[in-house]
């Protein structure tokens, strides 16, 4: 066996220890025996031969062999030195004692109890949150991105402004003023890595551990994950046809620090928060010293009636943190979202990010700003609105034909998904959802899995995303869905 390579590697590994040569050789052979590199019964070279091979003094080899023999790692006999049969004893030594605590080999309990993010980004039929990726203008975007990269100076390859590229913040502010009725300046806009990043930041920046956060029930499980990670207490507030419906008792006994809502297209059931409730929520938040987190995730796609203004723009200095994302209007892999905070909070948040969140991706942000300002973004949105309306219509028609007697459609007036609510309030929608995936590859998340807090929620049925499903595929898929529902009785 060649020992030179093993000894040289060990010397490099233990160079910092500055051991004498005889100690280095002893430790090298000992490690080789323990690791199994030198197997039980293997014969070691004569001391003179090993000294010559390694270029060390023979006394160093004799010292190493004597030490190993005294420790029981090798056996000496008339024919030389052989590795002792230690495999069984070493394996036993590595097993924990019965009375010793087992080493931690799992995630923390907090991490194990963390709800999964909506499974969303997948190619399965009816997967919610997935845009029509094949319709994205890739060539146009590539040209814009190439132009942005060509404009970068070497210094701009360093960490960028933690709040985001100024050009993109300005472009987003301008778009929101026109398209969403927001009262916003660029200094209030902060670029994030998407809605989940915005939620994580809002939970840590605007609330302390143990604070209460109101959430719609049923509600978005990604927000539940963010708030739990920040050690906030989630309180489920019932959702009806007009959206989130807190009671006077909720305001009195469950005083919130944060109020999370998806007012333009409630996730998952699709209700639109009425104007009266929007104003009441803003007024109640003022009185409670709370912040409303308005997640406007797919409001760009309004199919019936005129667009609705965002809550953030309903009142000057409204206590609203507005969240938006480009994962639905562009593509999920872009990983760019944004947060709009009240004017009074902007300087403090900018300081926090400056201390804690170095940011880059200047080229992508600059390209996105150009895409918005040039009008290409608005053009793409108009195309997608027409396409999604056609797909929504095809899905609603198929559901009415094949499931109209056992279920009803909710939330189809906007966005990229709708809710199919089963009339049987005791239906096992979780089992049905699993059967649809196993038998047909159809992802139809169960509405009952979106419960928030301790209060029961009566929704049983499915969340159906239609943005990525072609019109001609709607009826065949709905027939399969109807077959699984009817087979369950």
N, C-alpha and C positions, 0 to 999 in steps of 0.2 A: 504494500500500500504506500502511496506517495504521501509523505507528511509535510513536505515543504510548503505546498499551497495552503494547507490547513493552518500551519504555524504562522505563515505570513499574514493570512487574513485575520487571525486572532491578534497578532501584534498591532495591526492597523486599528482594530476595534478597541484595543485596550491601551492605546498609545498615551492617553491622558493619565493613566494610573502610575506610570514611571516605576513599574516593578523591576527588580533585578531579573536577569535572564533566566535563572533557575526557577523563579516564581512564575514567570510568563509561561515557561514550558509546562510546569505542573498544572497551571490553570487551563491551558489549552487542551491538554490530554484529558483532564477531568471533565471539561465541558463536552469534549467529543464523546466520552463514555456516557455521560448523562443524556445527551441528545440522541444517542444511538448511532452516531456517525462511526464510532468504534464499537462494533457489536460484541455481545457476550461471546467469549471463546476466541476472539480475534487475538492473534499472536503479535506482540510488539517487537520491534527490531532490537537486536542486541545494542547495548548502550554505546559501544564504540561505533557501530554502523549508523545509528540515529544521530550521534554527535557529528559524524562526518557529513551526513546528508543535510543537516540543518546549519552546519557551520558554527556550532556552539562547543563549549568545553564539555568534555566527557563527564566532569564532575556535576555539571548542571543536569545532565540526563540521569545520572545516578541519584541525585537529590530528588528529582521528579518521581522516579520509579519508587524510591523508598517511601516518599510521602503517600503516593497512591496506594501502595501496599498496606501502609499503616491505617489508611482510611477504608480499606476493604474494596477498593475499585479494581485492583489487579491482584493476581495470584502469581507467586514466583515458585518455580520448580526447577528440576535439573535441566529442562529444555528451554528455559527462559521465562519471560513474563507474558501472561495472557490476561485478557479482560475477564473479570469475574462475572458469573451469571447473575446480573443485577436487574434484568428487565422486570421481573415480577415484583421485586422489592421497590423499584423506582415508581412503578405504576401505582402500587399501594400507597407510597408516600405522597403521591400527588392527589389522592382522594381526600376530601375533607373529613375530619373526624365527625363521629355521630353527634357529639355534643357541641360542635363548632357551628357557628352561623354560616349558611351557604353564601358565597360571594354573590353580589348583585349582578345578575345576568339579564336584566330586563329594564325597560323604561320605568320612569317614576310612575306612581299611581296617577298623578295628575295627567301625565302624557298618555297613559293607557286609557283614561276616561275621556280623552279629547274626542269630540265628535268628528267624523270624517267630513271633509269639505264635499260639497255637492259634486258628484261624480261626473258630472258635467262634461268636461272636455274630452269627448270620445266620439268615435264615428258611428256608434250604434244609432239605429233609427229612433227618432223622438227624443234623443238625448237633449236635455234643456241647456240653454246657454251657448250652443254652437251655431255660429253664423254660417251663411252660405259661402264657405271658404273658396269654392271653385269660381265664384263670381267676383272675387277681389281683383282689382286692376294691378296685377303684379308688375307688369312691364312699366307702367306709369310710376308706380311706387319705386321701382328699382332705379329709374332715371333720376327721380327726386333724391333718393338716397345717395346715388353716386355723386350728384352735384354737391350734396352736403359734405360728403367725405372730402371732395376736392377742395372745398373752401376752408378746411381746418388747417390752422397753423400748428406747428409742433407743440407749442405751449398748451394748446387746447386738448391735447391728448392726456393731460393731467386730470386730477379730480376736478369736477365742475362745481358750479354753485349748488349747494345742498337743496336749495328750494326748487331747482330746475332751470333749464335753459330759458333766459329772459324772453327770447323770441316766441317760444312755445307758450309761456305763461300769458304773454300779451295776446297771442292768437286765440287761446282758450277763453280768455276773458271777453274778447270781442265776439266770439261765437256764442257764448252763453248769454250775453246781453241781447243779442238778436233772436236766437233760437229758443231760449228758455226763459226769457224775461228776468234774468238775474240782475241784481244790483252789485256789480263786482268790478274791481280794478285788478290789474296784474299783480300787485303786491299781495293780494289776498289768495292767490293761486299757488299751490304747492304741488309739484310733480311727484308721483309715487310709482311703485311697481305694479299698480293695479288696485282693484277694490279691496282685496284682502290686505295688501300693504297699507292702504288708507285706514282700514278698520283697526289693524294692529296699532298704527300710530295714534289714531284718535283715542283708543282705549287707554293707552299708556300716557298720552299727553294731557287728556282732559278729565281723567278720573283716577281715584286712588283705590288700592285693594280694599274690597269690602263694600264699595259704593254700589248702589243699585242702578241697573240699566233696564229700561223698559224695552221689550221687543214684541213684535207682532206674533200672535199665536193662532195658527201655525206661522212659522217664520223661516228665515234664511239661516241654515245651519253653519254657514261660513262665518256669519256674525257671532253665533253662539260660540264657535271655536275661538275667535279672537277675544271675546269678552271673558271667557273662562281662562284663557292663557294670561290675561291681565288680572285675574283673581277678582273679577267683578261678579256681583250677584244678579243673575238674569231673572226678570219678572215678566211672565207672559201676559200680554193684554189681548183680549179676544178680538178677532177680526170678523166683520160682517160685510154686507154688500156695499157699505160706504167706507170700508177700510178699518183702521185701528179705532177701537171704541173704549177709551178709558172711562171709568166711572168716577164720581165724586169721592167714593171711598178709596179708589186707587191713589188719587192725588193726596188724600189725607193720610193714609196708612202705609203707602208704598212710595214715599217721596223719592223721585229719581234724581240721579246726577246726569245721566244720559238717556235719551229717548231715540231708539233706532226705528226708522220707518222707511218703507219703499212706497211712497204715496202715489206715484204716477202709474205703477203697475205692480201691485202687491205680490211679493214672492212668498209662497207659491201660488196663491189662489187667484191672483189677477185683479182684485178689487181696486178701484180708483178712490183715493181718499177725497171725500167731498170738500168743497171750499169751506163750508162752515166748520168742519172738523180740523182742517188745516189751520184756520185762524185761531180756533180754540186751543189747539195744541201749542201754537206759538205763544199765545197769551199765558197758558198754564206753565209753560217752560220758563217764561220771564218771572212769573211769581215764585216758582220753585227754585230759581237759580240754576236751572238745568240747561243743557244744550240738546237741541234736536239734531240727530245725524240723518240727513236726507240722502238716501242711496238712490240715485237716479240712473240706475244701471242700463235700462233699455228704452228710455223715454223718447229717443229719437224716432222710434217707429210707432207712430200713432196712426191707426187704421180707420177709425170712425170718429168723425167730428174734428173740430179744430184742436191744435195743440194746447196743452194746459201749461200755464206758467209754473215754474218751480216754487216751492215753499220759500226758498231763500230770498226771492224777489218780492214777496207779498208785503213786506213791511221794512222800513229803513232799520238797519242794524238789528235785524231779526236774529235771535239766538240760534242760528242754524249753521251747521257744518255740512256743506254740500259735497257729495262724492260722485265722481263720474269716472268712466273707463272707456278705453278704446278697444277693449277685447271683443265687444259686440259689434261696434261699427267698423273696425278694421279686422283684426284677427287676434286670437288669444296669445299667440306667441310673441306679439309685440311687447307685452308686459309693461304698458304705460297706462297709468290712471292719474287722477288728480283730485285734490281736495281744495275746497274754497272755504276759508274760515272768516268769521266776523272781523271787521277792521281792527277792533281792539285787541284781538288775539294774535294778529299776524306778526308783530315784532317779536313776541315771546316765542312763538313757534319757530320763526326763522332762527332765533338764537339757539334754541334747542337742537335744531337740525344741524346747525353749524358746528355744534359740539359733538354730535353723535352720529351723523349720517353722511359720510362722504359719498358723492354721487358722480356718475359718469354718463356714458351713452349720449354724448353731446351730438354726434352725427344723427342718430335716430330722432332725437328731439328736434333738432334743427330741420330735418326733413319733414317731420310731421307738421311743424309750424308752417313751412312752405306749402304743404299739401292743403292745409286749412285756408291760408290767406289767398292762395291762387284760385280757390273755388272748386278744386278737384274733390275736396271732402264733401261739399254740399251736393255736387253732381252724383257722387257715389251713394250718398244717403237717399237721394231721390230714386235712383235705380233700385236700391234695396227695399225701399218702402213699397214700391209697386210689386216687386217679386214676393215679398213676405205677405202682402195683402192677398195675392193670388193663392199662395200656399195655405194661408189661414182659411180662406174661403173653401178651398178643397177639403181641408181637414174637418171643418165644422159641418159641411154637407155630408161627408162620409159618416161622421159620428151620429148625426141626426138620423141617418138612414139605418145604421146597423146597431146603434146603442141608445137611440132616443127614448126607448121605453124603460130603460133601467138606469140611465145616467143623464146628467145635464152639464152643459158647457158653461164655464165661468172664465172671465178675464180674457176674452178674445178680442177686445177693442184696441189693444196696443201690444207692443213688445214682440217677443219671439217664441212665446209659449202660451198655453192655456191650461186650465185645470178641468179635468173630467171628474165630476163628483157623482159617486154612486148613490142611488136612492136608498139602498140598504145601508143604514148607518152601522150595522154590525159586520159588514163585509171585511174579510181579511185581505186588505189591499196589499199588505206586505208579501203574503204568499202568492197572490196573483202576479205581483210585479216580478217576483223571482221566477215564476213559471214562464212569463213572457220572455224573459231574457234567456232562460235555459232552452225553451222550445223554439223560439223564433228570432233570438238576437235583438229583441225590441227592448230598449231602455225606457221604462215608464215608471219613474220613481213614485213610491207610495206617498200619498199626502199625509197619512198618519205619522210618518217618520219625521215630519217637520214640526212636531209639537215642541213648544218652548215653555220652560218653567213647570210648575206643578199643576197648573190648571188643565183640565181635560179640554180637548178641542174636537169638534164633531165631524171634521172633514175626513171622508174616506173616498179614495179614488186615486187618480193618477195625474202626474205632471207631464205634459206632452209638449216637447219642443218641436216646432215645425220648420224653422228657418232653413235647415239643411236638407229637408226632405222634398224631392221633386213632386210636382202636382200629380203626375201619373202614378206615383207610388203610394199616394195617400190611401185610396180605397183598398188596395190589397193588404196594406198594413193594418188598417182599421178592421178589416174582416178577421184577421188573425187575432187581434185584440178582443174583438167581440166573441170569437170562438172560445177563447180562454175564460172570459167572464161568464158566458152562458154554460160552459162545462162545469163551472163551480156552483151553478144553481143560483 
